[in-house]
Amino acid sequence: MSRPGPISAKPLSILLDDVFAEAYAKQGFAARELVTRWAQIAGPEIAAHAEPLKMQWPRPVEGQPQEPATLVLRVEGPMALEIQHSADVILERVNRFFGWNAVGSLTIRQAPLSRRSRPVRPRPPDAKTVAREAANLAAVEDDDLRAALARLGASIKRN
């Protein structure tokens, strides 16, 4: 009886590489890394409020050098002015990532970001603080209510 050979499972990213490449190419992205590594390229402050939507390349003119593209960013409404003021920094970082002057200008589209980081849930208050608050609430007869008020008081005092 022969033993089966080793399992050669391929990562999902390799299997779907062509699918993603096609989708990014339709949006003008020659490399998907601009989208997938946006936080590293633009910096966490900018990436928290803006994301690349597409790159618009001008039509090439025969005999002329290729003109730089326009990077279209989706920006949260209130931060659009701040991102606009940071345009030079963003252009410098993006072009440094590409290694050549690929992007010449930015266009801003105000809209909610498509991907949001999950909100950080606050950690529960420590047991000592809750017990101290519960001792101050001895007048409350209901045990569940007293425990809930103690947790609430401890959370408020922590913040």
KACORVEN-V993860 format. One record per run of one state. SS is the DSSP state (~ for helix, > for strand, _ for the rest). FROM is the first residue (numbers start at 1). LEN is the number of residues. Records with the same first field share a line. If there is no record, write none. Layout:
SS=FROM-LEN + FROM-LEN
This chain:
_=1-11 + 16-1 + 27-6 + 37-1 + 43-1 + 48-2 + 57-12 + 76-1 + 86-1 + 99-4 + 111-16 + 137-6 + 159-1
~=12-4 + 17-10 + 33-4 + 38-5 + 44-4 + 77-9 + 87-12 + 127-10 + 143-16
>=50-7 + 69-7 + 103-8
